[in-house]
Amino acid sequence: MKVTIDNKTKRGEIPMEVKIAVIGGSGLYKIDNASLIEEIDVPTPFGMPSDLISIMDIGGIKTAFLPRHGRGHRYTPTEVPSEANIWALKSLGVQQIISISAVGSLKEKYKPGDFVILDQLIDRTKSRANSFFREGIVGHVQFAEPFCPTMREKLTEILTARYSKNQEGRTFHKQGTLVVMEGPLFSTKAESELYRSWNADLIGMTALPEAKLAREAEICYATIAMVTDYDCWHEEKESVSADMVMETMNKNIRAVKEILPEAIKSVTSIADCSCRHAAENAIVTEPSLIPYETKRKLSLFYSKYWD
């Protein structure tokens, strides 16, 4: 069943509230081992999301699923409508997002096929709207820890239990610093070596502005990253290509789908988190001076602070 929600729909009128969402990256456009409840079309003040949002039963928990690049991979990293994606998920009641993302490795120890729970980001994007605070409203949200610590802890427990003995030939890393580049081209060798000199671990194209916008929207956000390649710095390995990324990613998709039910069950056990109050003291603009149109766009997030 397909349901359309316009941006005037009130929270109590939403046919299916969900508390957790999964945003799928390259190669993850649908979840086969789950029951589809309905698909929801959610226009937003920031345009349309990447695709219809699928409400699914995953391990007995209602979960929203949204393919970041759209089904059929239609959006480049720069074109992904992250503002609309986050607004749409928030409008459905989502409090937590598990992001699945393909990344390249900048260090030997992060091997293709490995899973990583990211803990830090370096922003090298330049052509993306990266904040909801603009057009007459100013706010400064803390972002020292860009990924929800409580979600990271839960996901780490799940993946440690699964991969600690390396029975599947896969290594799991509890942390990693990701450089987020603009794309869609891959790095030059000089850029790759520069990022390595910064002691960065991984490189990708889509964690930002998604993580920033989720924090501003007071949604807990964590990423399970899947290493697909060695970028272009490794002298003994072929430089990264789209075919290489997709081949490794497709091998990882089955493993991701297998761990999702347990991961979702674990993170939804978190009763509350500081991420869900991130903007409480962040807005510095006098409410009476915020333009009407800006208030309309952002009332979903912040009306509780200026009413």
FILUM-644032 format. One record per residue: residue in one letter; z, x negated, y of N, C-alpha, C in turn. Coordinates in steps of 0.2 Angstrom, whole numbers, padded with zeros to 4 digits, always signed. Layout:
N
AZXYZXYZXY;...
END
This chain:
307
M+0000-0004-0006+0000+0000+0000+0000-0004+0006;K-0004-0003+0011-0005-0006+0017-0001-0002+0023;V+0003-0005+0027+0007-0002+0032+0005-0006+0038;T+0004-0002+0044+0003-0006+0050+0009-0004+0055;I+0012-0010+0058+0017-0009+0062+0015-0012+0069;D+0015-0008+0074+0013-0011+0081+0019-0014+0084;N+0018-0017+0090+0023-0021+0093+0028-0016+0097;K+0027-0010+0097+0032-0005+0100+0036-0002+0094;T+0035-0004+0088+0039-0001+0083+0046-0003+0083;K+0051+0001+0083+0058-0001+0083+0061-0003+0076;R+0066-0007+0076+0069-0010+0070+0070-0004+0065;G+0073+0001+0067+0075+0006+0062+0069+0010+0059;E+0063+0009+0062+0057+0012+0060+0053+0008+0055;I+0055+0002+0054+0051-0003+0050+0052+0000+0042;P+0047+0001+0039+0048+0004+0032+0051-0001+0027;M+0051-0007+0028+0054-0012+0023+0057-0018+0027;E+0063-0018+0028+0066-0024+0031+0067-0029+0025;V+0066-0036+0027+0067-0041+0022+0071-0047+0026;K+0075-0050+0023+0079-0055+0026+0076-0062+0025;I+0072-0063+0020+0069-0070+0019+0062-0070+0019;A+0058-0075+0021+0051-0076+0021+0049-0083+0018;V+0043-0083+0015+0040-0089+0013+0034-0090+0016;I+0033-0096+0020+0026-0097+0023+0023-0102+0018;G+0017-0100+0016+0013-0105+0011+0009-0109+0015;G+0008-0115+0013+0004-0120+0016-0003-0121+0012;S-0006-0126+0013-0013-0128+0010-0012-0127+0002;G-0016-0122+0000-0016-0121-0008-0012-0115-0010;L-0007-0113-0006-0003-0108-0007-0004-0102-0003;Y-0009-0098-0005-0011-0092-0002-0009-0085-0005;K-0006-0085-0011-0003-0080-0014+0002-0082-0019;I+0006-0077-0021+0011-0079-0026+0010-0074-0032;D+0008-0077-0037+0006-0073-0043+0011-0070-0047;N+0017-0074-0048+0022-0072-0052+0027-0068-0049;A+0025-0063-0045+0030-0058-0041+0026-0052-0040;S+0030-0047-0039+0028-0040-0039+0027-0038-0031;L+0020-0036-0030+0019-0034-0023+0021-0027-0022;I+0025-0026-0016+0028-0020-0015+0023-0016-0010;E+0021-0020-0004+0017-0018+0001+0014-0023+0005;E+0009-0022+0008+0006-0027+0013+0007-0024+0020;I+0009-0028+0025+0011-0025+0032+0006-0029+0037;D+0003-0025+0041-0001-0027+0047+0004-0027+0053;V+0005-0033+0056+0010-0033+0061+0007-0036+0068;P+0004-0032+0072+0001-0035+0078+0008-0037+0082;T+0007-0042+0086+0012-0045+0090+0010-0046+0098;P+0015-0047+0102+0013-0048+0109+0010-0055+0110;F+0009-0059+0104+0006-0065+0104+0000-0065+0100;G-0003-0059+0098-0009-0059+0094-0007-0057+0087;M-0012-0058+0083-0011-0056+0076-0008-0062+0072;P-0004-0061+0067-0002-0067+0063-0008-0069+0059;S-0006-0075+0055-0012-0078+0051-0015-0073+0046;D-0011-0068+0043-0014-0063+0038-0009-0057+0038;L-0011-0053+0034-0006-0048+0032+0000-0051+0029;I+0006-0048+0030+0012-0050+0027+0013-0046+0021;S+0014-0050+0015+0015-0047+0009+0023-0046+0008;I+0025-0040+0006+0032-0039+0004+0032-0039-0003;M+0036-0044-0006+0036-0045-0013+0043-0045-0016;D+0043-0043-0022+0049-0044-0026+0049-0050-0030;I+0053-0055-0028+0053-0062-0031+0060-0063-0033;G+0061-0063-0040+0067-0063-0043+0072-0058-0041;G+0070-0052-0040+0074-0046-0038+0076-0046-0031;I+0073-0051-0026+0075-0051-0019+0068-0049-0015;K+0069-0045-0011+0063-0043-0007+0061-0049-0002;T+0055-0051-0002+0053-0057+0001+0047-0056+0005;A+0046-0058+0011+0040-0058+0015+0036-0065+0013;F+0030-0064+0012+0025-0070+0011+0020-0070+0016;L+0019-0075+0019+0013-0076+0024+0010-0083+0023;P+0003-0083+0021-0001-0089+0021-0002-0092+0028;R+0000-0098+0029+0000-0101+0036-0007-0101+0038;H-0012-0103+0034-0019-0104+0036-0023-0098+0035;G-0020-0092+0033-0024-0086+0031-0027-0087+0024;R-0028-0081+0021-0031-0082+0014-0038-0084+0015;G-0040-0089+0011-0046-0092+0011-0046-0098+0016;H-0040-0100+0019-0039-0106+0023-0044-0105+0029;R-0043-0101+0034-0047-0099+0040-0045-0103+0046;Y-0038-0105+0046-0036-0108+0053-0035-0115+0052;T-0037-0119+0057-0035-0126+0057-0028-0127+0059;P-0025-0133+0058-0018-0133+0060-0016-0131+0067;T-0021-0133+0072-0020-0132+0079-0021-0124+0080;E-0025-0121+0076-0027-0114+0077-0021-0109+0074;V-0017-0111+0070-0012-0107+0066-0008-0103+0072;P-0008-0097+0071-0005-0093+0077+0003-0093+0075;S+0006-0098+0076+0013-0099+0075+0018-0094+0078;E+0016-0093+0085+0020-0088+0089+0020-0081+0086;A+0014-0079+0084+0013-0072+0081+0017-0072+0074;N+0016-0078+0070+0019-0078+0064+0027-0077+0064;I+0030-0081+0068+0037-0081+0069+0039-0074+0072;W+0036-0071+0077+0038-0065+0080+0037-0059+0075;A+0032-0059+0071+0030-0054+0066+0036-0054+0060;L+0038-0060+0058+0043-0061+0053+0050-0059+0056;K+0051-0061+0062+0057-0058+0065+0058-0051+0066;S+0052-0048+0067+0052-0040+0068+0053-0037+0062;L+0052-0040+0056+0054-0037+0049+0061-0038+0047;G+0065-0042+0051+0072-0043+0050+0073-0050+0046;V+0068-0054+0046+0069-0060+0043+0074-0065+0046;Q+0078-0068+0042+0083-0072+0045+0082-0079+0042;Q+0078-0080+0037+0077-0087+0034+0070-0088+0032;I+0068-0094+0033+0061-0095+0031+0061-0101+0027;I+0058-0101+0021+0056-0107+0017+0049-0108+0018;S+0048-0114+0021+0041-0117+0022+0038-0121+0016;I+0032-0120+0014+0029-0125+0009+0024-0128+0013;S+0024-0135+0012+0019-0139+0016+0016-0145+0012;A+0010-0147+0013+0007-0153+0010+0008-0158+0015;V+0010-0164+0013+0011-0170+0017+0008-0176+0014;G+0007-0181+0019+0005-0188+0016+0010-0192+0016;S+0010-0198+0013+0016-0202+0012+0014-0209+0016;L+0020-0211+0020+0019-0217+0024+0023-0223+0021;K+0026-0221+0015+0030-0226+0011+0028-0226+0004;E+0029-0232+0000+0027-0232-0007+0031-0228-0011;K+0038-0227-0009+0042-0223-0013+0041-0215-0013;Y+0038-0213-0008+0036-0206-0008+0029-0205-0011;K+0028-0204-0018+0022-0204-0022+0019-0197-0022;P+0012-0197-0022+0009-0191-0023+0012-0187-0029;G+0013-0180-0028+0016-0176-0033+0024-0175-0032;D+0027-0180-0028+0034-0179-0026+0036-0173-0022;F+0042-0171-0022+0044-0165-0018+0049-0168-0013;V+0049-0166-0007+0054-0169-0002+0057-0163+0002;I+0064-0163+0003+0067-0158+0008+0067-0162+0015;L+0063-0160+0019+0063-0164+0026+0069-0163+0030;D+0071-0168+0033+0077-0167+0038+0075-0169+0045;Q+0070-0173+0046+0068-0175+0053+0061-0174+0055;L+0060-0173+0061+0053-0173+0064+0051-0177+0069;I+0045-0180+0070+0043-0183+0076+0036-0179+0078;D+0036-0177+0084+0031-0173+0087+0025-0177+0090;R+0019-0177+0087+0014-0180+0090+0008-0175+0091;T+0010-0168+0091+0005-0163+0093+0004-0163+0101;K-0002-0160+0103-0003-0161+0110-0007-0154+0112;S-0009-0150+0108-0013-0144+0110-0010-0138+0108;R-0004-0137+0107-0001-0131+0104+0005-0129+0109;A+0005-0122+0109+0011-0119+0113+0017-0120+0108;N+0022-0124+0111+0028-0125+0106+0034-0123+0108;S+0034-0117+0113+0040-0114+0114+0039-0107+0117;F+0044-0103+0115+0044-0096+0118+0046-0096+0125;F+0049-0101+0128+0052-0101+0134+0047-0104+0139;R+0044-0099+0143+0039-0101+0148+0037-0094+0151;E+0033-0094+0156+0031-0088+0160+0037-0084+0163;G+0041-0088+0166+0047-0085+0170+0054-0085+0167;I+0054-0088+0161+0061-0089+0157+0061-0096+0155;V+0067-0099+0156+0069-0106+0154+0075-0106+0149;G+0074-0109+0144+0079-0110+0139+0079-0116+0136;H+0085-0119+0134+0085-0126+0130+0089-0125+0124;V+0086-0125+0118+0089-0124+0112+0090-0131+0109;Q+0096-0132+0106+0097-0138+0102+0092-0139+0096;F+0090-0145+0095+0085-0146+0090+0086-0153+0087;A+0092-0156+0087+0094-0162+0085+0093-0162+0077;E+0095-0157+0074+0093-0156+0067+0088-0150+0066;P+0082-0152+0065+0076-0147+0066+0076-0143+0060;F+0079-0144+0054+0079-0140+0049+0086-0137+0047;C+0087-0131+0045+0093-0128+0044+0097-0132+0039;P+0103-0135+0041+0107-0139+0037+0109-0135+0030;T+0111-0129+0031+0114-0125+0026+0108-0123+0021;M+0102-0122+0023+0097-0121+0019+0095-0127+0015;R+0095-0133+0019+0093-0139+0015+0098-0141+0010;E+0104-0139+0011+0109-0141+0006+0108-0137+0000;K+0107-0130+0000+0105-0126-0005+0099-0128-0009;L+0094-0129-0005+0087-0131-0008+0088-0138-0012;T+0092-0142-0009+0093-0149-0012+0097-0148-0019;E+0102-0144-0019+0105-0142-0026+0100-0140-0031;I+0096-0135-0029+0091-0132-0034+0086-0138-0036;L+0083-0142-0032+0078-0147-0034+0082-0153-0037;T+0088-0154-0035+0091-0160-0039+0093-0158-0046;A+0095-0152-0047+0096-0150-0054+0090-0150-0058;R+0084-0148-0055+0078-0147-0059+0075-0154-0060;Y+0075-0159-0055+0071-0165-0056+0075-0171-0056;S+0082-0171-0057+0086-0177-0057+0085-0181-0063;K+0083-0178-0068+0081-0182-0074+0074-0184-0075;N+0070-0181-0070+0063-0183-0070+0059-0181-0076;Q+0061-0176-0079+0058-0174-0086+0051-0172-0085;E+0049-0170-0079+0042-0167-0078+0038-0173-0074;G+0040-0179-0074+0037-0184-0071+0036-0184-0063;R+0041-0180-0060+0041-0179-0053+0047-0181-0050;T+0047-0184-0044+0053-0187-0041+0054-0182-0035;F+0061-0181-0034+0063-0177-0028+0067-0181-0023;H+0065-0180-0017+0069-0184-0012+0073-0179-0007;K+0079-0181-0006+0083-0176-0002+0082-0176+0005;Q+0078-0181+0008+0077-0181+0015+0071-0185+0016;G+0068-0184+0022+0062-0187+0024+0060-0186+0031;T+0058-0191+0035+0056-0190+0042+0048-0189+0042;L+0046-0183+0045+0039-0181+0045+0036-0182+0052;V+0031-0186+0053+0027-0186+0059+0022-0180+0059;V+0022-0176+0064+0017-0170+0064+0012-0172+0069;M+0006-0173+0066+0000-0175+0071-0004-0169+0072;E-0009-0170+0077-0013-0164+0079-0018-0162+0074;G-0022-0166+0071-0027-0164+0066-0033-0161+0070;P-0038-0158+0067-0038-0158+0059-0040-0165+0056;L-0043-0170+0060-0044-0176+0057-0038-0179+0054;F-0039-0183+0049-0033-0187+0047-0033-0194+0051;S-0027-0198+0050-0026-0203+0054-0031-0209+0054;T-0031-0213+0059-0034-0219+0059-0029-0224+0055;K-0032-0230+0053-0027-0235+0050-0022-0237+0055;A-0025-0238+0061-0020-0241+0066-0014-0236+0068;E-0016-0229+0068-0011-0224+0069-0006-0224+0063;S-0009-0224+0057-0005-0224+0051+0000-0230+0051;E-0002-0236+0053+0002-0242+0053+0008-0241+0059;L+0006-0238+0064+0010-0237+0070+0016-0232+0067;Y+0014-0227+0064+0020-0222+0061+0024-0226+0056;R+0021-0230+0052+0025-0234+0047+0030-0239+0051;S+0028-0241+0057+0032-0246+0061+0038-0242+0064;W+0037-0235+0064+0043-0231+0067+0048-0230+0061;N+0046-0232+0055+0050-0230+0049+0050-0223+0048;A+0045-0220+0049+0043-0213+0047+0041-0213+0040;D+0043-0207+0036+0042-0207+0029+0035-0204+0027;L+0034-0198+0031+0028-0194+0029+0024-0192+0035;I+0018-0189+0034+0014-0187+0039+0011-0180+0037;G+0011-0175+0042+0008-0169+0041+0005-0166+0048;M+0003-0159+0047+0000-0156+0053+0003-0150+0055;T+0007-0147+0051+0009-0140+0052+0016-0138+0053;A+0021-0143+0053+0028-0141+0053+0030-0139+0060;L+0026-0142+0065+0027-0140+0072+0021-0137+0075;P+0022-0132+0079+0028-0129+0082+0032-0124+0078;E+0030-0123+0072+0033-0118+0068+0041-0119+0068;A+0043-0125+0066+0050-0126+0066+0054-0125+0073;K+0051-0127+0078+0054-0126+0085+0054-0118+0086;L+0049-0115+0085+0048-0108+0087+0053-0104+0082;A+0054-0106+0076+0059-0103+0072+0066-0104+0074;R+0068-0110+0077+0074-0111+0080+0075-0107+0086;E+0070-0106+0090+0071-0102+0096+0072-0095+0095;A+0069-0093+0089+0069-0086+0087+0076-0085+0083;E+0080-0090+0082+0086-0089+0079+0085-0087+0071;I+0080-0091+0068+0079-0090+0061+0080-0097+0058;C+0084-0096+0052+0085-0103+0048+0078-0105+0045;Y+0077-0111+0045+0070-0114+0043+0071-0120+0039;A+0068-0121+0034+0068-0127+0030+0061-0128+0026;T+0060-0134+0025+0053-0135+0022+0054-0139+0015;I+0050-0137+0010+0049-0140+0004+0042-0143+0005;A+0042-0150+0006+0036-0154+0007+0033-0157+0000;M+0027-0156-0001+0024-0159-0007+0019-0165-0005;V+0021-0171-0007+0017-0176-0006+0010-0176-0010;T+0004-0177-0006-0002-0176-0009-0006-0183-0009;D-0004-0188-0005-0008-0194-0004-0004-0199+0000;Y-0007-0205+0001-0004-0211+0004-0008-0212+0011;D-0010-0206+0014-0013-0207+0021-0019-0212+0020;C-0019-0217+0025-0025-0222+0024-0022-0229+0025;W-0015-0230+0024-0013-0237+0025-0012-0241+0019;H-0012-0238+0013-0011-0241+0007-0018-0245+0005;E-0017-0251+0004-0023-0255+0003-0026-0254-0004;E-0022-0252-0009-0024-0251-0016-0026-0244-0018;K-0025-0240-0013-0026-0233-0014-0032-0230-0009;E-0036-0225-0012-0041-0223-0008-0038-0219-0002;S-0042-0219+0004-0039-0216+0010-0040-0208+0008;V-0035-0205+0012-0034-0198+0011-0041-0194+0012;S-0042-0189+0008-0048-0184+0009-0045-0177+0008;A-0049-0172+0010-0047-0165+0009-0047-0164+0001;D-0052-0166-0002-0052-0165-0009-0046-0168-0013;M-0044-0174-0011-0038-0177-0013-0032-0173-0012;V-0031-0170-0006-0025-0166-0004-0025-0160-0009;M-0031-0156-0009-0031-0150-0013-0030-0151-0020;E-0033-0157-0023-0032-0158-0030-0024-0159-0032;T-0021-0163-0028-0014-0164-0029-0010-0158-0028;M-0012-0154-0022-0008-0148-0020-0008-0143-0026;N-0014-0142-0029-0015-0137-0034-0011-0139-0040;K-0010-0145-0042-0005-0147-0047+0002-0145-0046;N+0004-0145-0039+0011-0144-0037+0012-0136-0036;I+0007-0132-0035+0008-0125-0034+0012-0122-0039;R+0010-0123-0046+0013-0120-0051+0021-0122-0051;A+0023-0128-0050+0030-0130-0050+0033-0126-0044;V+0030-0126-0038+0033-0122-0032+0034-0115-0034;K+0030-0112-0037+0030-0105-0039+0036-0104-0044;E+0037-0109-0048+0043-0108-0053+0049-0109-0050;I+0050-0113-0045+0057-0114-0042+0058-0109-0036;L+0053-0105-0034+0055-0100-0028+0060-0095-0030;P+0060-0092-0036+0065-0087-0037+0072-0089-0036;E+0073-0095-0039+0080-0098-0039+0082-0100-0032;A+0077-0103-0028+0078-0106-0022+0079-0100-0017;I+0076-0094-0018+0077-0089-0013+0084-0086-0015;K+0085-0085-0021+0092-0082-0022+0097-0087-0020;S+0097-0093-0020+0102-0098-0017+0103-0097-0010;V+0097-0098-0006+0098-0098+0001+0100-0091+0004;T+0098-0086+0001+0100-0079+0003+0108-0078+0002;S+0111-0082-0001+0118-0081-0002+0122-0084+0004;I+0118-0087+0009+0122-0090+0015+0123-0084+0019;A+0130-0083+0021+0132-0077+0025+0130-0077+0032;D+0131-0083+0035+0129-0084+0042+0128-0091+0043;C+0125-0093+0049+0123-0100+0050+0122-0101+0058;S+0123-0107+0061+0123-0108+0068+0116-0107+0070;C+0111-0108+0066+0104-0107+0068+0103-0100+0070;R+0106-0095+0068+0105-0088+0069+0109-0086+0076;H+0112-0091+0079+0115-0090+0086+0112-0096+0091;A+0107-0099+0089+0104-0105+0093+0103-0104+0100;A+0101-0098+0102+0099-0097+0109+0105-0093+0113;E+0111-0093+0110+0116-0089+0113+0118-0092+0120;N+0118-0098+0121+0120-0101+0128+0114-0105+0130;A+0108-0104+0128+0102-0108+0129+0098-0106+0136;I+0099-0099+0137+0094-0096+0142+0098-0098+0149;V+0094-0101+0154+0097-0103+0160+0094-0099+0166;T+0089-0095+0165+0086-0090+0170+0090-0084+0171;E+0091-0083+0177+0095-0076+0179+0091-0070+0176;P+0094-0066+0172+0090-0061+0169+0086-0056+0173;S+0089-0055+0179+0086-0050+0184+0079-0053+0187;L+0078-0060+0186+0072-0063+0188+0067-0065+0183;I+0069-0063+0177+0064-0064+0171+0058-0058+0172;P+0052-0060+0172+0047-0055+0173+0047-0050+0168;Y+0045-0044+0170+0045-0038+0165+0041-0040+0159;E+0035-0042+0159+0030-0044+0154+0034-0049+0149;T+0037-0054+0152+0040-0059+0148+0046-0056+0144;K+0050-0052+0147+0055-0048+0144+0053-0044+0138;R+0047-0041+0139+0044-0036+0134+0043-0041+0128;K+0039-0046+0129+0037-0051+0124+0043-0053+0120;L+0049-0055+0123+0054-0058+0120+0061-0054+0119;S+0060-0048+0120+0066-0044+0119+0068-0043+0112;L+0064-0044+0107+0065-0044+0100+0070-0050+0099;F+0070-0055+0102+0074-0061+0101+0080-0061+0106;Y+0080-0059+0112+0085-0061+0117+0088-0055+0121;S+0086-0049+0119+0088-0043+0123+0096-0043+0123;K+0099-0045+0117+0106-0045+0116+0110-0050+0121;Y+0106-0054+0124+0109-0059+0128+0108-0057+0136;W+0103-0053+0137+0102-0051+0144+0104-0044+0146;D+0105-0040+0140+0107-0032+0141+0114-0032+0144;
END
